[in-house]
Amino acid sequence: MRKPVRFYGPAQLPNTTGTRYTVPASTTAILRHIKLSNPTGSPVTFTLSIGADAAGTRIYDAYSVAAGANLDIWVYEPLTAAEILAANAGTATALVVTLSGDELSVGY
């Protein structure tokens, strides 16, 4: 059964990389939407990885979000059980982020 889920946020993203979502056991998840808001007066970067953060796992690497911008990024990234989404901002608490998508239980 498909279930729409907010994986993370809305929350101010720290400037340290950390796990923002872990796919539950016996589940496939699909990241579908990334919402970014930068209410500050300066551009701020955003990094998002599937798996532990490394150059080879980043789907957004120091992506610049303009000052005062609101962005909706539509994606389709399947994730398997126990995979994680790791993220950080270039400046602590400057970006407000929401990650959402679907979870599909085994037997769907």
Jmol script that loads the backbone (N, CA, C; Angstrom):
load data "model"
ATOM      1  N   MET A   1       0.833  -1.178   0.000  1.00  0.00           N
ATOM      2  CA  MET A   1       0.000   0.000   0.000  1.00  0.00           C
ATOM      3  C   MET A   1       0.884   1.250   0.000  1.00  0.00           C
ATOM      4  N   ARG A   2       0.554   2.205  -0.849  1.00  0.00           N
ATOM      5  CA  ARG A   2       1.293   3.456  -0.939  1.00  0.00           C
ATOM      6  C   ARG A   2       0.754   4.430   0.093  1.00  0.00           C
ATOM      7  N   LYS A   3       1.692   5.055   0.824  1.00  0.00           N
ATOM      8  CA  LYS A   3       1.298   6.014   1.848  1.00  0.00           C
ATOM      9  C   LYS A   3       2.116   7.290   1.666  1.00  0.00           C
ATOM     10  N   PRO A   4       1.464   8.446   1.431  1.00  0.00           N
ATOM     11  CA  PRO A   4       2.210   9.706   1.360  1.00  0.00           C
ATOM     12  C   PRO A   4       2.797  10.037   2.737  1.00  0.00           C
ATOM     13  N   VAL A   5       4.072  10.473   2.753  1.00  0.00           N
ATOM     14  CA  VAL A   5       4.772  10.711   4.015  1.00  0.00           C
ATOM     15  C   VAL A   5       5.633  11.965   3.905  1.00  0.00           C
ATOM     16  N   ARG A   6       5.654  12.734   4.986  1.00  0.00           N
ATOM     17  CA  ARG A   6       6.638  13.810   5.096  1.00  0.00           C
ATOM     18  C   ARG A   6       7.838  13.185   5.799  1.00  0.00           C
ATOM     19  N   PHE A   7       8.954  13.078   5.093  1.00  0.00           N
ATOM     20  CA  PHE A   7      10.144  12.425   5.622  1.00  0.00           C
ATOM     21  C   PHE A   7      10.880  13.304   6.634  1.00  0.00           C
ATOM     22  N   TYR A   8      10.874  14.626   6.397  1.00  0.00           N
ATOM     23  CA  TYR A   8      11.625  15.540   7.262  1.00  0.00           C
ATOM     24  C   TYR A   8      11.023  16.921   7.150  1.00  0.00           C
ATOM     25  N   GLY A   9      10.957  17.614   8.286  1.00  0.00           N
ATOM     26  CA  GLY A   9      10.561  19.019   8.290  1.00  0.00           C
ATOM     27  C   GLY A   9       9.066  19.229   8.294  1.00  0.00           C
ATOM     28  N   PRO A  10       8.674  20.469   8.122  1.00  0.00           N
ATOM     29  CA  PRO A  10       9.547  21.616   7.884  1.00  0.00           C
ATOM     30  C   PRO A  10      10.417  21.897   9.113  1.00  0.00           C
ATOM     31  N   ALA A  11      11.698  22.096   8.847  1.00  0.00           N
ATOM     32  CA  ALA A  11      12.654  22.351   9.918  1.00  0.00           C
ATOM     33  C   ALA A  11      13.825  23.160   9.388  1.00  0.00           C
ATOM     34  N   GLN A  12      14.425  23.923  10.281  1.00  0.00           N
ATOM     35  CA  GLN A  12      15.645  24.649   9.923  1.00  0.00           C
ATOM     36  C   GLN A  12      16.770  23.631   9.841  1.00  0.00           C
ATOM     37  N   LEU A  13      17.448  23.611   8.728  1.00  0.00           N
ATOM     38  CA  LEU A  13      18.487  22.623   8.487  1.00  0.00           C
ATOM     39  C   LEU A  13      19.803  23.063   9.117  1.00  0.00           C
ATOM     40  N   PRO A  14      20.436  22.205   9.917  1.00  0.00           N
ATOM     41  CA  PRO A  14      21.723  22.579  10.514  1.00  0.00           C
ATOM     42  C   PRO A  14      22.844  22.573   9.475  1.00  0.00           C
ATOM     43  N   ASN A  15      23.992  23.111   9.852  1.00  0.00           N
ATOM     44  CA  ASN A  15      25.126  23.123   8.927  1.00  0.00           C
ATOM     45  C   ASN A  15      26.033  21.909   9.123  1.00  0.00           C
ATOM     46  N   THR A  16      25.571  20.932   9.855  1.00  0.00           N
ATOM     47  CA  THR A  16      26.281  19.667   9.992  1.00  0.00           C
ATOM     48  C   THR A  16      25.464  18.578   9.309  1.00  0.00           C
ATOM     49  N   THR A  17      26.146  17.729   8.570  1.00  0.00           N
ATOM     50  CA  THR A  17      25.458  16.648   7.876  1.00  0.00           C
ATOM     51  C   THR A  17      24.949  15.635   8.877  1.00  0.00           C
ATOM     52  N   GLY A  18      23.716  15.224   8.671  1.00  0.00           N
ATOM     53  CA  GLY A  18      23.129  14.218   9.544  1.00  0.00           C
ATOM     54  C   GLY A  18      22.011  13.501   8.825  1.00  0.00           C
ATOM     55  N   THR A  19      21.607  12.393   9.379  1.00  0.00           N
ATOM     56  CA  THR A  19      20.507  11.622   8.815  1.00  0.00           C
ATOM     57  C   THR A  19      19.206  12.372   9.061  1.00  0.00           C
ATOM     58  N   ARG A  20      18.473  12.636   8.008  1.00  0.00           N
ATOM     59  CA  ARG A  20      17.187  13.329   8.108  1.00  0.00           C
ATOM     60  C   ARG A  20      16.014  12.362   7.934  1.00  0.00           C
ATOM     61  N   TYR A  21      16.302  11.176   7.353  1.00  0.00           N
ATOM     62  CA  TYR A  21      15.248  10.176   7.164  1.00  0.00           C
ATOM     63  C   TYR A  21      15.914   8.827   6.948  1.00  0.00           C
ATOM     64  N   THR A  22      15.315   7.788   7.532  1.00  0.00           N
ATOM     65  CA  THR A  22      15.746   6.409   7.305  1.00  0.00           C
ATOM     66  C   THR A  22      14.530   5.620   6.835  1.00  0.00           C
ATOM     67  N   VAL A  23      14.667   4.897   5.737  1.00  0.00           N
ATOM     68  CA  VAL A  23      13.560   4.088   5.218  1.00  0.00           C
ATOM     69  C   VAL A  23      13.309   2.944   6.191  1.00  0.00           C
ATOM     70  N   PRO A  24      12.053   2.786   6.639  1.00  0.00           N
ATOM     71  CA  PRO A  24      11.731   1.690   7.567  1.00  0.00           C
ATOM     72  C   PRO A  24      11.971   0.305   6.943  1.00  0.00           C
ATOM     73  N   ALA A  25      12.123  -0.695   7.805  1.00  0.00           N
ATOM     74  CA  ALA A  25      12.272  -2.079   7.360  1.00  0.00           C
ATOM     75  C   ALA A  25      11.061  -2.494   6.538  1.00  0.00           C
ATOM     76  N   SER A  26      11.273  -3.397   5.598  1.00  0.00           N
ATOM     77  CA  SER A  26      10.203  -3.941   4.743  1.00  0.00           C
ATOM     78  C   SER A  26       9.459  -2.858   3.969  1.00  0.00           C
ATOM     79  N   THR A  27      10.163  -1.789   3.618  1.00  0.00           N
ATOM     80  CA  THR A  27       9.527  -0.651   2.953  1.00  0.00           C
ATOM     81  C   THR A  27      10.423  -0.144   1.827  1.00  0.00           C
ATOM     82  N   THR A  28       9.803   0.306   0.759  1.00  0.00           N
ATOM     83  CA  THR A  28      10.480   1.080  -0.279  1.00  0.00           C
ATOM     84  C   THR A  28       9.919   2.485  -0.178  1.00  0.00           C
ATOM     85  N   ALA A  29      10.779   3.475  -0.238  1.00  0.00           N
ATOM     86  CA  ALA A  29      10.322   4.869  -0.188  1.00  0.00           C
ATOM     87  C   ALA A  29      10.690   5.552  -1.497  1.00  0.00           C
ATOM     88  N   ILE A  30       9.933   6.550  -1.860  1.00  0.00           N
ATOM     89  CA  ILE A  30      10.225   7.346  -3.045  1.00  0.00           C
ATOM     90  C   ILE A  30      10.237   8.807  -2.645  1.00  0.00           C
ATOM     91  N   LEU A  31      11.415   9.412  -2.719  1.00  0.00           N
ATOM     92  CA  LEU A  31      11.524  10.857  -2.497  1.00  0.00           C
ATOM     93  C   LEU A  31      10.938  11.546  -3.717  1.00  0.00           C
ATOM     94  N   ARG A  32       9.943  12.396  -3.501  1.00  0.00           N
ATOM     95  CA  ARG A  32       9.256  13.052  -4.615  1.00  0.00           C
ATOM     96  C   ARG A  32       9.360  14.572  -4.590  1.00  0.00           C
ATOM     97  N   HIS A  33       9.527  15.158  -3.410  1.00  0.00           N
ATOM     98  CA  HIS A  33       9.458  16.613  -3.321  1.00  0.00           C
ATOM     99  C   HIS A  33      10.439  17.147  -2.299  1.00  0.00           C
ATOM    100  N   ILE A  34      11.170  18.171  -2.704  1.00  0.00           N
ATOM    101  CA  ILE A  34      12.078  18.893  -1.812  1.00  0.00           C
ATOM    102  C   ILE A  34      11.619  20.343  -1.819  1.00  0.00           C
ATOM    103  N   LYS A  35      11.255  20.859  -0.673  1.00  0.00           N
ATOM    104  CA  LYS A  35      10.832  22.254  -0.551  1.00  0.00           C
ATOM    105  C   LYS A  35      11.893  22.991   0.251  1.00  0.00           C
ATOM    106  N   LEU A  36      12.410  24.071  -0.318  1.00  0.00           N
ATOM    107  CA  LEU A  36      13.451  24.871   0.322  1.00  0.00           C
ATOM    108  C   LEU A  36      12.984  26.309   0.440  1.00  0.00           C
ATOM    109  N   SER A  37      13.237  26.897   1.592  1.00  0.00           N
ATOM    110  CA  SER A  37      12.929  28.307   1.802  1.00  0.00           C
ATOM    111  C   SER A  37      14.138  28.959   2.456  1.00  0.00           C
ATOM    112  N   ASN A  38      14.598  30.049   1.852  1.00  0.00           N
ATOM    113  CA  ASN A  38      15.712  30.805   2.410  1.00  0.00           C
ATOM    114  C   ASN A  38      15.218  32.195   2.770  1.00  0.00           C
ATOM    115  N   PRO A  39      14.796  32.407   4.015  1.00  0.00           N
ATOM    116  CA  PRO A  39      14.274  33.714   4.420  1.00  0.00           C
ATOM    117  C   PRO A  39      15.366  34.741   4.729  1.00  0.00           C
ATOM    118  N   THR A  40      16.631  34.345   4.601  1.00  0.00           N
ATOM    119  CA  THR A  40      17.722  35.261   4.937  1.00  0.00           C
ATOM    120  C   THR A  40      18.024  36.221   3.786  1.00  0.00           C
ATOM    121  N   GLY A  41      18.914  37.148   4.034  1.00  0.00           N
ATOM    122  CA  GLY A  41      19.319  38.127   3.033  1.00  0.00           C
ATOM    123  C   GLY A  41      20.527  37.713   2.220  1.00  0.00           C
ATOM    124  N   SER A  42      20.988  36.466   2.387  1.00  0.00           N
ATOM    125  CA  SER A  42      22.160  35.975   1.663  1.00  0.00           C
ATOM    126  C   SER A  42      21.879  34.607   1.067  1.00  0.00           C
ATOM    127  N   PRO A  43      22.545  34.260  -0.049  1.00  0.00           N
ATOM    128  CA  PRO A  43      22.388  32.904  -0.579  1.00  0.00           C
ATOM    129  C   PRO A  43      22.960  31.880   0.408  1.00  0.00           C
ATOM    130  N   VAL A  44      22.365  30.690   0.414  1.00  0.00           N
ATOM    131  CA  VAL A  44      22.798  29.611   1.303  1.00  0.00           C
ATOM    132  C   VAL A  44      22.834  28.327   0.480  1.00  0.00           C
ATOM    133  N   THR A  45      23.849  27.486   0.718  1.00  0.00           N
ATOM    134  CA  THR A  45      23.939  26.227  -0.027  1.00  0.00           C
ATOM    135  C   THR A  45      23.219  25.097   0.698  1.00  0.00           C
ATOM    136  N   PHE A  46      22.833  24.090  -0.091  1.00  0.00           N
ATOM    137  CA  PHE A  46      22.083  22.929   0.369  1.00  0.00           C
ATOM    138  C   PHE A  46      22.739  21.686  -0.216  1.00  0.00           C
ATOM    139  N   THR A  47      22.983  20.675   0.623  1.00  0.00           N
ATOM    140  CA  THR A  47      23.543  19.410   0.158  1.00  0.00           C
ATOM    141  C   THR A  47      22.644  18.280   0.630  1.00  0.00           C
ATOM    142  N   LEU A  48      22.319  17.355  -0.292  1.00  0.00           N
ATOM    143  CA  LEU A  48      21.467  16.202   0.013  1.00  0.00           C
ATOM    144  C   LEU A  48      22.093  14.960  -0.580  1.00  0.00           C
ATOM    145  N   SER A  49      22.222  13.924   0.240  1.00  0.00           N
ATOM    146  CA  SER A  49      22.814  12.658  -0.188  1.00  0.00           C
ATOM    147  C   SER A  49      21.850  11.517   0.051  1.00  0.00           C
ATOM    148  N   ILE A  50      21.945  10.505  -0.804  1.00  0.00           N
ATOM    149  CA  ILE A  50      21.279   9.233  -0.550  1.00  0.00           C
ATOM    150  C   ILE A  50      22.360   8.318  -0.019  1.00  0.00           C
ATOM    151  N   GLY A  51      22.277   7.994   1.257  1.00  0.00           N
ATOM    152  CA  GLY A  51      23.327   7.249   1.927  1.00  0.00           C
ATOM    153  C   GLY A  51      24.223   8.213   2.678  1.00  0.00           C
ATOM    154  N   ALA A  52      25.267   7.662   3.303  1.00  0.00           N
ATOM    155  CA  ALA A  52      26.204   8.504   4.039  1.00  0.00           C
ATOM    156  C   ALA A  52      26.771   9.562   3.096  1.00  0.00           C
ATOM    157  N   ASP A  53      26.925  10.770   3.597  1.00  0.00           N
ATOM    158  CA  ASP A  53      27.367  11.871   2.748  1.00  0.00           C
ATOM    159  C   ASP A  53      28.770  11.632   2.213  1.00  0.00           C
ATOM    160  N   ALA A  54      28.897  11.695   0.901  1.00  0.00           N
ATOM    161  CA  ALA A  54      30.181  11.589   0.199  1.00  0.00           C
ATOM    162  C   ALA A  54      29.957  12.137  -1.200  1.00  0.00           C
ATOM    163  N   ALA A  55      31.017  12.507  -1.866  1.00  0.00           N
ATOM    164  CA  ALA A  55      30.898  13.083  -3.206  1.00  0.00           C
ATOM    165  C   ALA A  55      30.081  12.191  -4.141  1.00  0.00           C
ATOM    166  N   GLY A  56      30.219  10.874  -4.010  1.00  0.00           N
ATOM    167  CA  GLY A  56      29.524   9.948  -4.902  1.00  0.00           C
ATOM    168  C   GLY A  56      28.082   9.657  -4.543  1.00  0.00           C
ATOM    169  N   THR A  57      27.571  10.178  -3.418  1.00  0.00           N
ATOM    170  CA  THR A  57      26.190   9.899  -3.020  1.00  0.00           C
ATOM    171  C   THR A  57      25.306  11.151  -3.048  1.00  0.00           C
ATOM    172  N   ARG A  58      25.883  12.286  -3.381  1.00  0.00           N
ATOM    173  CA  ARG A  58      25.125  13.540  -3.353  1.00  0.00           C
ATOM    174  C   ARG A  58      24.264  13.706  -4.598  1.00  0.00           C
ATOM    175  N   ILE A  59      22.974  13.989  -4.363  1.00  0.00           N
ATOM    176  CA  ILE A  59      22.115  14.329  -5.497  1.00  0.00           C
ATOM    177  C   ILE A  59      22.006  15.847  -5.638  1.00  0.00           C
ATOM    178  N   TYR A  60      22.323  16.583  -4.573  1.00  0.00           N
ATOM    179  CA  TYR A  60      22.495  18.039  -4.613  1.00  0.00           C
ATOM    180  C   TYR A  60      23.752  18.335  -3.810  1.00  0.00           C
ATOM    181  N   ASP A  61      24.716  18.975  -4.443  1.00  0.00           N
ATOM    182  CA  ASP A  61      26.000  19.233  -3.808  1.00  0.00           C
ATOM    183  C   ASP A  61      26.257  20.732  -3.768  1.00  0.00           C
ATOM    184  N   ALA A  62      26.129  21.312  -2.587  1.00  0.00           N
ATOM    185  CA  ALA A  62      26.316  22.757  -2.404  1.00  0.00           C
ATOM    186  C   ALA A  62      25.453  23.553  -3.389  1.00  0.00           C
ATOM    187  N   TYR A  63      24.209  23.134  -3.525  1.00  0.00           N
ATOM    188  CA  TYR A  63      23.238  23.791  -4.393  1.00  0.00           C
ATOM    189  C   TYR A  63      22.858  25.132  -3.764  1.00  0.00           C
ATOM    190  N   SER A  64      23.046  26.205  -4.484  1.00  0.00           N
ATOM    191  CA  SER A  64      22.813  27.542  -3.927  1.00  0.00           C
ATOM    192  C   SER A  64      21.336  27.927  -3.995  1.00  0.00           C
ATOM    193  N   VAL A  65      20.814  28.343  -2.857  1.00  0.00           N
ATOM    194  CA  VAL A  65      19.437  28.823  -2.759  1.00  0.00           C
ATOM    195  C   VAL A  65      19.524  30.336  -2.534  1.00  0.00           C
ATOM    196  N   ALA A  66      18.983  31.099  -3.461  1.00  0.00           N
ATOM    197  CA  ALA A  66      19.088  32.558  -3.426  1.00  0.00           C
ATOM    198  C   ALA A  66      18.436  33.155  -2.188  1.00  0.00           C
ATOM    199  N   ALA A  67      18.907  34.325  -1.818  1.00  0.00           N
ATOM    200  CA  ALA A  67      18.335  35.063  -0.685  1.00  0.00           C
ATOM    201  C   ALA A  67      16.848  35.306  -0.934  1.00  0.00           C
ATOM    202  N   GLY A  68      16.036  35.032   0.061  1.00  0.00           N
ATOM    203  CA  GLY A  68      14.598  35.274  -0.033  1.00  0.00           C
ATOM    204  C   GLY A  68      13.849  34.316  -0.942  1.00  0.00           C
ATOM    205  N   ALA A  69      14.509  33.261  -1.426  1.00  0.00           N
ATOM    206  CA  ALA A  69      13.880  32.350  -2.396  1.00  0.00           C
ATOM    207  C   ALA A  69      13.096  31.237  -1.715  1.00  0.00           C
ATOM    208  N   ASN A  70      12.066  30.794  -2.416  1.00  0.00           N
ATOM    209  CA  ASN A  70      11.318  29.588  -2.075  1.00  0.00           C
ATOM    210  C   ASN A  70      11.391  28.692  -3.297  1.00  0.00           C
ATOM    211  N   LEU A  71      11.830  27.454  -3.118  1.00  0.00           N
ATOM    212  CA  LEU A  71      11.986  26.525  -4.238  1.00  0.00           C
ATOM    213  C   LEU A  71      11.207  25.248  -3.983  1.00  0.00           C
ATOM    214  N   ASP A  72      10.572  24.752  -5.032  1.00  0.00           N
ATOM    215  CA  ASP A  72       9.947  23.440  -5.022  1.00  0.00           C
ATOM    216  C   ASP A  72      10.664  22.619  -6.069  1.00  0.00           C
ATOM    217  N   ILE A  73      11.323  21.539  -5.638  1.00  0.00           N
ATOM    218  CA  ILE A  73      12.057  20.665  -6.546  1.00  0.00           C
ATOM    219  C   ILE A  73      11.340  19.322  -6.558  1.00  0.00           C
ATOM    220  N   TRP A  74      10.871  18.923  -7.738  1.00  0.00           N
ATOM    221  CA  TRP A  74      10.167  17.656  -7.882  1.00  0.00           C
ATOM    222  C   TRP A  74      11.158  16.624  -8.400  1.00  0.00           C
ATOM    223  N   VAL A  75      11.267  15.505  -7.700  1.00  0.00           N
ATOM    224  CA  VAL A  75      12.213  14.450  -8.044  1.00  0.00           C
ATOM    225  C   VAL A  75      11.510  13.106  -7.996  1.00  0.00           C
ATOM    226  N   TYR A  76      12.189  12.087  -8.451  1.00  0.00           N
ATOM    227  CA  TYR A  76      11.713  10.710  -8.306  1.00  0.00           C
ATOM    228  C   TYR A  76      12.934   9.861  -7.984  1.00  0.00           C
ATOM    229  N   GLU A  77      13.162   9.626  -6.701  1.00  0.00           N
ATOM    230  CA  GLU A  77      14.326   8.877  -6.230  1.00  0.00           C
ATOM    231  C   GLU A  77      13.868   7.721  -5.345  1.00  0.00           C
ATOM    232  N   PRO A  78      13.847   6.493  -5.877  1.00  0.00           N
ATOM    233  CA  PRO A  78      13.491   5.338  -5.049  1.00  0.00           C
ATOM    234  C   PRO A  78      14.580   5.038  -4.011  1.00  0.00           C
ATOM    235  N   LEU A  79      14.148   4.635  -2.838  1.00  0.00           N
ATOM    236  CA  LEU A  79      15.047   4.302  -1.733  1.00  0.00           C
ATOM    237  C   LEU A  79      14.625   2.951  -1.163  1.00  0.00           C
ATOM    238  N   THR A  80      15.600   2.111  -0.836  1.00  0.00           N
ATOM    239  CA  THR A  80      15.288   0.798  -0.289  1.00  0.00           C
ATOM    240  C   THR A  80      15.347   0.822   1.239  1.00  0.00           C
ATOM    241  N   ALA A  81      14.839  -0.227   1.849  1.00  0.00           N
ATOM    242  CA  ALA A  81      14.820  -0.328   3.315  1.00  0.00           C
ATOM    243  C   ALA A  81      16.204  -0.064   3.896  1.00  0.00           C
ATOM    244  N   ALA A  82      16.247   0.735   4.943  1.00  0.00           N
ATOM    245  CA  ALA A  82      17.446   1.117   5.691  1.00  0.00           C
ATOM    246  C   ALA A  82      18.291   2.194   5.013  1.00  0.00           C
ATOM    247  N   GLU A  83      17.985   2.577   3.770  1.00  0.00           N
ATOM    248  CA  GLU A  83      18.716   3.689   3.160  1.00  0.00           C
ATOM    249  C   GLU A  83      18.350   4.982   3.869  1.00  0.00           C
ATOM    250  N   ILE A  84      19.271   5.936   3.837  1.00  0.00           N
ATOM    251  CA  ILE A  84      19.049   7.207   4.523  1.00  0.00           C
ATOM    252  C   ILE A  84      19.129   8.374   3.563  1.00  0.00           C
ATOM    253  N   LEU A  85      18.512   9.473   3.969  1.00  0.00           N
ATOM    254  CA  LEU A  85      18.715  10.772   3.342  1.00  0.00           C
ATOM    255  C   LEU A  85      19.507  11.595   4.340  1.00  0.00           C
ATOM    256  N   ALA A  86      20.652  12.102   3.909  1.00  0.00           N
ATOM    257  CA  ALA A  86      21.498  12.945   4.752  1.00  0.00           C
ATOM    258  C   ALA A  86      21.544  14.329   4.124  1.00  0.00           C
ATOM    259  N   ALA A  87      21.475  15.373   4.949  1.00  0.00           N
ATOM    260  CA  ALA A  87      21.435  16.732   4.404  1.00  0.00           C
ATOM    261  C   ALA A  87      22.078  17.721   5.353  1.00  0.00           C
ATOM    262  N   ASN A  88      22.482  18.856   4.771  1.00  0.00           N
ATOM    263  CA  ASN A  88      22.986  19.976   5.563  1.00  0.00           C
ATOM    264  C   ASN A  88      22.844  21.264   4.765  1.00  0.00           C
ATOM    265  N   ALA A  89      22.943  22.363   5.478  1.00  0.00           N
ATOM    266  CA  ALA A  89      22.935  23.693   4.862  1.00  0.00           C
ATOM    267  C   ALA A  89      24.316  24.309   5.064  1.00  0.00           C
ATOM    268  N   GLY A  90      24.682  25.230   4.188  1.00  0.00           N
ATOM    269  CA  GLY A  90      25.965  25.907   4.313  1.00  0.00           C
ATOM    270  C   GLY A  90      26.032  26.828   5.517  1.00  0.00           C
ATOM    271  N   THR A  91      24.882  27.311   5.959  1.00  0.00           N
ATOM    272  CA  THR A  91      24.784  28.197   7.127  1.00  0.00           C
ATOM    273  C   THR A  91      23.725  27.617   8.059  1.00  0.00           C
ATOM    274  N   ALA A  92      24.073  27.427   9.306  1.00  0.00           N
ATOM    275  CA  ALA A  92      23.149  26.816  10.264  1.00  0.00           C
ATOM    276  C   ALA A  92      21.847  27.586  10.376  1.00  0.00           C
ATOM    277  N   THR A  93      20.768  26.876  10.380  1.00  0.00           N
ATOM    278  CA  THR A  93      19.391  27.356  10.577  1.00  0.00           C
ATOM    279  C   THR A  93      18.954  28.428   9.580  1.00  0.00           C
ATOM    280  N   ALA A  94      19.635  28.555   8.450  1.00  0.00           N
ATOM    281  CA  ALA A  94      19.229  29.546   7.455  1.00  0.00           C
ATOM    282  C   ALA A  94      18.159  29.016   6.510  1.00  0.00           C
ATOM    283  N   LEU A  95      18.214  27.731   6.186  1.00  0.00           N
ATOM    284  CA  LEU A  95      17.244  27.139   5.260  1.00  0.00           C
ATOM    285  C   LEU A  95      16.168  26.371   6.020  1.00  0.00           C
ATOM    286  N   VAL A  96      14.940  26.511   5.564  1.00  0.00           N
ATOM    287  CA  VAL A  96      13.848  25.679   6.062  1.00  0.00           C
ATOM    288  C   VAL A  96      13.587  24.645   4.973  1.00  0.00           C
ATOM    289  N   VAL A  97      13.614  23.363   5.357  1.00  0.00           N
ATOM    290  CA  VAL A  97      13.540  22.271   4.398  1.00  0.00           C
ATOM    291  C   VAL A  97      12.418  21.317   4.760  1.00  0.00           C
ATOM    292  N   THR A  98      11.721  20.835   3.729  1.00  0.00           N
ATOM    293  CA  THR A  98      10.762  19.755   3.880  1.00  0.00           C
ATOM    294  C   THR A  98      11.052  18.725   2.798  1.00  0.00           C
ATOM    295  N   LEU A  99      11.174  17.465   3.193  1.00  0.00           N
ATOM    296  CA  LEU A  99      11.376  16.355   2.262  1.00  0.00           C
ATOM    297  C   LEU A  99      10.151  15.453   2.360  1.00  0.00           C
ATOM    298  N   SER A 100       9.554  15.120   1.226  1.00  0.00           N
ATOM    299  CA  SER A 100       8.362  14.280   1.274  1.00  0.00           C
ATOM    300  C   SER A 100       8.312  13.328   0.094  1.00  0.00           C
ATOM    301  N   GLY A 101       7.459  12.319   0.231  1.00  0.00           N
ATOM    302  CA  GLY A 101       7.307  11.327  -0.821  1.00  0.00           C
ATOM    303  C   GLY A 101       6.331  10.262  -0.417  1.00  0.00           C
ATOM    304  N   ASP A 102       6.613   9.035  -0.845  1.00  0.00           N
ATOM    305  CA  ASP A 102       5.726   7.908  -0.583  1.00  0.00           C
ATOM    306  C   ASP A 102       6.499   6.778   0.057  1.00  0.00           C
ATOM    307  N   GLU A 103       5.821   6.015   0.902  1.00  0.00           N
ATOM    308  CA  GLU A 103       6.336   4.762   1.423  1.00  0.00           C
ATOM    309  C   GLU A 103       5.444   3.646   0.903  1.00  0.00           C
ATOM    310  N   LEU A 104       6.074   2.554   0.463  1.00  0.00           N
ATOM    311  CA  LEU A 104       5.359   1.387  -0.048  1.00  0.00           C
ATOM    312  C   LEU A 104       5.764   0.173   0.778  1.00  0.00           C
ATOM    313  N   SER A 105       4.790  -0.432   1.434  1.00  0.00           N
ATOM    314  CA  SER A 105       5.060  -1.593   2.274  1.00  0.00           C
ATOM    315  C   SER A 105       5.250  -2.832   1.411  1.00  0.00           C
ATOM    316  N   VAL A 106       5.945  -3.816   1.971  1.00  0.00           N
ATOM    317  CA  VAL A 106       6.127  -5.086   1.265  1.00  0.00           C
ATOM    318  C   VAL A 106       4.757  -5.660   0.941  1.00  0.00           C
ATOM    319  N   GLY A 107       4.617  -6.185  -0.234  1.00  0.00           N
ATOM    320  CA  GLY A 107       3.359  -6.768  -0.654  1.00  0.00           C
ATOM    321  C   GLY A 107       2.451  -5.789  -1.373  1.00  0.00           C
ATOM    322  N   TYR A 108       2.970  -4.594  -1.698  1.00  0.00           N
ATOM    323  CA  TYR A 108       2.159  -3.615  -2.413  1.00  0.00           C
ATOM    324  C   TYR A 108       1.948  -4.107  -3.788  1.00  0.00           C
TER     325      TYR A 108
END
end "model"
wireframe off; spacefill off
backbone 0.3
color backbone group
